[in-house]
Amino acid sequence: MKFILGKKIEMSQMFDANGKVVPVTLVQAGPCVVLQKMSKDKEGYNALQLGFMKLEKKSKIKKSMGSKEYRYVRENRTDDMANIGDKVDLSIFTEGDKVTVAGISKGKGFQGGVKRHGFAGRNATHGAKHEARTIGSVGQRFPQHVIKGRKMPGRMGYDRVTVKNLKIAKIDVANNMIALKGAIPGHRGTLLEIRGK
């Protein structure tokens, strides 16, 4: 099972063997603990539930969390069955592996059509006034209402984004640190799900 939870730290850069600069994202990944096993007989599918970032203070554990003492709990469907209480760390990956990373992107609030969808905006001359960043006409004579799915201003960001084929540039198992080549969705501290192939 090549699956681990991590926390985005920041972007940085490193040099490869040829002396070229490689942009990397530093992630604190693991250690995670197997909290529960789902089986095909009982739940209808095989999966493991992992916990990440143990809460030390008992006052931080809410009633809705039940008996789980972890800030983040996520499930991963897999046929590789581990035992409850087993630790999962970065030793499951090797440098050069390709991984898929999923996280929540940065929230940008309510944005206009130009920023949200890349609209060109109206012309600045020929009688157009205070219209530079408006979206223009949104409908037609028939069916006399705005068609569903029309690109318009609205809330932008804070969506689940998955980035595939990110190369592992460096692994530090002792400090639970991994450097992934390229950019990863989210702000500093975003929870990330890292899946290997």
N, C-alpha and C positions, 0 to 999 in steps of 0.2 A: 504494500500500500504506500504509494508516494503522494501523501497529502499532509499538509501541515498548515497551521494558522500562524500569522505573523502581524507585526505592527510596523507601518511605514515610519522610517526615521527622517531621512532627507535624501536629496540627490547630491552626488559627488562625482569625481572622476578618478580614473586610474590609468596606468600605462600598460599596454600589452607587451608581448615578447618582441615585437618589431619597433617599440618605442612610440606607438601611436596612442593618442588620448582616447579613452573609451568612457562615454558617459554611463554612470551606473546609479542605481537607486539602492540605498542601504535599508535593509529590513531586519528587524529583530524577530526571528522565527523560532517558535517553540521555547522551552519544551512543552509539549502537549501531553495530556493524560487521557487514556481511553476510559470514558465514563459509562458507556452502555453499548451493548451489542444488539443489533436488530437481525432477526433471522427470517428466512423465507416462510418457515412454518408458522411463526407467530405474527410477524408484522407484514408479511407478504413480499419482503425484499431484504437483501443482505446489505447491512451498513454498519458503520462504527460511528459513535458519537464522541467527539473530542472536546476537551475543556482546555482553555488557554487563559493565562494570567490569573493565578489563584489570589483570592481576596483574603488578606491576612486578618483584617478586623472583622469580627463576627457581626458588628453593627451594620456593616456594608451589605450583608446577605439579606435580601428582601424575601418576603413570604412567597411571592410569585416565582422565585427561583427554586423553590423546594429545598432539597438537601444539597444541591450543587453549589460548591464554593468557588466557582470560576466566573470571571467577568464575561467571557465569551464561550458559548457552547455551539458547536456546529456539527453537522452530520455529513458523512461522505459515504456514498454507495460503493461498496467493494466486496469482492468475494474472499479477500485475504482476511481471515479472522484472527484477531489478536485477543488477548485476555484483558478483562477489566482491571484497570490499575497500571497497565503497561505504559511506559513513557515513549513518546515519539519525538525524536530530535532530528537535527540536520544531517545526521549520518546516513539517512536514507537516500540523500542526493549526492551527486558527484559533480565536480567542476566540469563545465562544458555541456551539461544536460540542458534540454529544452523544457521549459515549464509554462503552464498557463496560470495567470494571476487574475483574480477577480476582486473587485473592491467597489466602494461607493465613491463616485466622482465628487469634485468640489461643487458646492451649491453656489449659484450665482444670482439667485433671486429672480425677480420679474424683469425680463429683458425684452427689447423690441425686436422686430423682424430682421433688422440689419445685423445685429450681433448674434441673435439666436439661430438664424437660418442662412445668413450670408447674403441677404438681399442687397442690391446695388443702391437702392434709394432713388429719389427723383432727381431731375436736373436742377441745377442751381440758378438757371436763367430762364428767359422766355415766359415771364409772367408767373413762374412758380415761386410762392412766398411761404416760408415756414413749413415747407413740405419735404425737406431734404431727406429725412429718415422715416417718413411715413410709408406704409406698405401699399397704399393705393387701393384699387377696387378689389373687393373680396367676393363678389357674387355676380350673377347675371339675371336676365329677365325670368328665365325658367330654371329651376323649380322655385324661385322666389324665396330662397333661404340659403344660408351659407352651407356649402357642402362639407360633410364630415371629413375631418382630417386635413382641412385647409391650414397651411402654415401661417401662423399668426403670432403676435407677441404673447408671452406667457412665462411660466416658471421654467428656469433653465438650470440644468445640472442636478446634482444629488440623485443620480441614477446609478444602477449597478452596471459597471463596465468590466468587460473581460478582455484581457490582452493575451494573445497566444504567441507561442514560439519565442519567449524571452530566454536568452542564454544566461546560464549561471556563470558569472565571471570569477567569483571568489567565495569560498565558504570558510567560516571560522566556527567550528563545532563547539569549542570550549566556551566561547562568548555568545553563542546562539545568534551569530550574525551571518547574513548572506548578502552578497552584492549581485544584483541582477542588471544586465545590460539594457539600457533604455529607460523610458519613463513608465510610471505606474500610476493608475488613477488615485485620486484622493489627496487630502492634506496630510500634514504630519500627524501621526497617531492613528491613521485610518486602519481598520482591521482588514487584513488581506487573507484570501484563501489561495494557497499555492499548491497546484497539482502537477505532478510529474507524469511522464508518459510511460 
